[in-house]
Amino acid sequence: MEANARKEEDFDSPTLINYLRQDIPIEEIRDYSSSGRIESIDFVKGFAIIFIILAHYAAVWLNEDWYFVYGLAFMFLDILGPSLFVFLSALSVVFTVKRKKGKMPEKLIRNRVFSRGLIIMAIGVLINLTETNYAFPLNLWGWNILFFMGFSQIFSYYALKLTKMPRALIGIFIIFLTPTIRAFLYNEQDTNLIVGFFHFIITSANPSVTLLPWLSICFISTIFGEYLYEAMNEKSENTYRGLFRIFFTWGIFLIIAGVILGYSLQTFLTMNKYEYGHLDLLRIANSQSFFYLPGMPDFLIRGTASNMLYNLGAALTIIAIAFYFIDLKGKSNNIVRMFKYYGKISLSLFLVHFIFMPLYIKQLNIFLFPVIYIANIGLLGFLMYIWIEYGKGIGSPEWLMVQIGRIGQKTGENLKKTSQIAVEKTKESIKKRRT
């Protein structure tokens, strides 16, 4: 009886509240979404978040005379932002699942992935509230970068249940079937309530990254995520060189495929700007008197099949190049270390940068903008360093996800202890009956 009492007392101590009050190691916050020993992934993630912030600031800060630069630059540099960031996010699920497999119950692994995804989606919902084209509560549903990134975390968990070949086939199938599906849903949305519902679900009130064809990233990225994880475990030069060849070869192939399939120029007469909002960059780029662009190549228009192939290829190529120099050749300097740190805190960095967006609305020319932008990026890094290193990251998205992961872990431990106590009690009762 006394032994049982001690076990039950141990079970209650520390309580969940006291457990959560314990300090979270800073490294755990910094490395929560990190791949671990593959440093190039953190670098590329930091690289992507810097360009996402650049696009957001340029859209708001550039004055009317230089606003065309935003349209022109974003048209060609979109491969460095959302698609790369989402690709890395879906890829990171592989590391979360594979690291914990066999070390904790499958249910806890799933809850860890789900909690992370749902928190990111919840933050995305707050951003959707700024969307004014739809009334509340319809504007809560919107495929902005964070909303889709959170969704991709959850969906990638289930994509991993399939082997590599079925994932590849499903991903390609989604990419090439998307134009037909979206055209049908758009044309018939006003004639059929069910069709209109599915059109809204796929495109949403804030269609920055529409569900189709971006869902294909969850299938494609997890394939390469497994290659990356396997190489990380072996960690030999031959394995790393093989991994580089896989990423680089497929990256170049997909880029070429995207350009070949999408070289035709699109205008507002040939493509619907309401369904493919990225086409509006053509209007912005032409809002000057220096030159005139007759159209926008299909492979540069976000949401098309050729653009998805092109973006996936660009993501793989960028990762391959970074992997070659950082992980294979061991190159490093202050710039590389800065991008790696930004990659580890990318989610918090994404949220904090919105605070500074109202500072220079339509006020900066092309000469002053780079100076202000670089200074702001440095300030963001400094503020995040203070928050993470001295404020212990309390309240940051990474901190929240670590806490929820700890709740799941603590709950799992408690359930395990409870079952152990129940088994021991059962054994004791059986012994008493026998005696």
ABEGO torsion letter per residue (X at the ends): XAAAAAAAAAAAOBBAAAAAABBBBAAAAAAAABAEABAAAAAAAAAAAAAAAAAAAAAAABBAAAAAAAAAAAAAAAAABAAAAAAAAAAAAAAAAAAABGABBAAAAAAAAAAAAAAAAAAAAAAAAABAABBOAAAABBBBAAAAAAAAAAAAAAAAABBAAAAAAAAAAAAAAAAAAAAAAAAAAAABAAAAAAAAAAAEABBABBAOAAAAAAAAAAAAAAAAAAAAAAGBAAAAAAAAAAAAAAAAAAAAAAAAAAABBBBAAABBAAABAAAAAAAAAAABAABBBABBBAAABBGBAAAAAAAAAAAAAAAAAAAAAAAAAGBBBAAAAAAAAAAAAAAAAAAAAAAAAAAABGABBAAAAAAAAAAAAAAAAAAAAAAAAAAGGBGBAAAAAAAAAAAAAAAAAAAAAAAAAAAAAAAAAAAAAAX
